Amino acid sequence: MNPGAESLSFQGHGLLDRRGFLGRSATALGSVALTHLLGREGLLAAQPDVSAVLADLAHPNRPRPPHFSPKARNVIVIFCAGAVSQLETWDYKPELHRWNDKPMPGGPAVTFQGPAGNLARPQYAFRPRGQTGKMVSDLIPHLAELTDDIAFVHSLTSKSNTHGPAENFLSTGFALDGFPSIGSWIGYALGTDNQDLPAFVSLLDPRGVPQNGSNNWGSGFLPATFQGTTWSAQNPVRHLSAPGITRDADQAARRLLGQLNQRHLEEHPGDEKLAARIASYELAARMQLSVPEISDLSTEPAHILRAYGAEDTGNPIKAGFARNCILARRLVERGVRFVQLFNGAYASGGELNWDGHNKLKEQYDRHAGILDQPAAALIRDLRQRGLLENTLVVWCTEFGRMPFFQKGAQGRDHNPDGFTSWMTGAGIRKGVSHGVTDELGRAAVKDIHPLYDFNATVLHLLGLDHERLTFEHNGVQRRLTNVEGHVIREILA
């Protein structure tokens, strides 16, 4: 070897002269820069280390950094329980008028609840809306006015055609019970900006709970501190204070109790259940001061209450849902990370939700009258206050409905093979319709997205990689999207 040659020996590559070394260095530096840019945009594949975002269970709500820069800081999910028909709301199918009252060619003879009847036209007129001309039903005139700001996904699919398991699949990524809900995953990953309120709140419909109840806001195998806190404007929380005890004295007592709890924790290092229990009690104590103030809607201006329909004495259920919508806005205004807002409650026969098997139009007239004005007012209010720039609003339902009526009935059966949900707000493209069902609305045929993709997109907008947000349970690295899911990038701004 010539001692005057400027060369370096790379293991496995022999000798490399200076020019080669500089060339390889430039490539390496370019790769580092590309990796940084991809990581910043959340476009890197999952890393070999898929360990979960670690949560300090002594301070479970403490804000934690996301995987990459988020578009949204908060989420409000409007969950319409009972499976809203896409054919009466968002997915216009003019062919159903031509085929009305005729058998569906090649259609199933029997579906979830029994024999299939003939095809049925939409029960409401559709008309073009806004600058995009999106065809939306007259059933929901207030929400229809907002379509220029919404990204629709018309090609969602579920793994179940039964309400309970389908609610599970939407909320937890699994049809079976026992898995964490999306709000719990998000609270576990990110914490929240307000330490006097929970990271995850579920606002229950004034009529009750959805069919699978607490599974929709449960923490599953995540620490119990990350489950959703159920709440309703119908049951305001009152101040709980002893007579003669001032606020300063109360806070001093809590500080002393906090010091004693900290000493107890130090005597039991590594006891995660103890840490979580103490943290939950401390949050409950702080909520005695924070929650009554948020629940008191008497401070809202009269024009806001009117806009939401919160004082509709002719429809007390609508007024109750409207007050929950105002409460949702107040919660994200104060930094609550994830708010689940239910519309519809379980009852046999679907009288209290969107399960339109028998008298669909009669039921939908009632349910839309509860949903439409308050939900639209919530979005407008968030936008007017500048909150929509950082808040993702999601409208969803567990599956859709069939294009034909059930035999002998005036309603549609369950359909998990093609239905619509949508998003608006932080990080979302405006006026987009993505995915297609067939000409009769029976099944998704283009850009098909299982609900895994929908949930992966919500996590992505919060700066979370759904493949890296994991928790080891029974020797398995579990995640919200199981081993599936892709971000729906076509609806991202």
Secondary structure, 3 states (H helix, E strand, C coil): CCCCCCEEEECCCEEEEHHHHHHHHHHHHHHHHHHHHHHHCCCCCCCCCCCCCCCCCCCCCCCCCCCCCCCCCEEEEEEECCCCCHHHCCCCCCHHHHCCCCCCCCCCCEECCEEEEEECCCCCCEEEECCCCEEEECCCHHHHCCHHHEEEEEEEECCCCCHHHHHHHHHHCCCCCCCCCHHHHHHHHHCCCCCCCCCEEEECECCECCCCHHHHCCCCCCCHHHCCEEECCCCCCCCCCCCCCCHHHHHHHHHHHHHHHHHHHHHCCCCHHHHHHHHHHHHHHHHHHHHHHHHCHHHCCHHHHHHHCCCCCCCHHHHHHHHHHHHHHHHHHCCCCEEEEEECCCCCCCCCCCCCCCEHHHHHHHHHHHHHHHHHHHHHHHHHCCHHHCEEEEEECCCEEEEEEECCCECEEEECCCEEEEEEECCECCCEEECEECCCCCCEEECCEEHHHHHHHHHHHCCCCCCCCCEEECCEEECCCCCCCCCCHHHEC
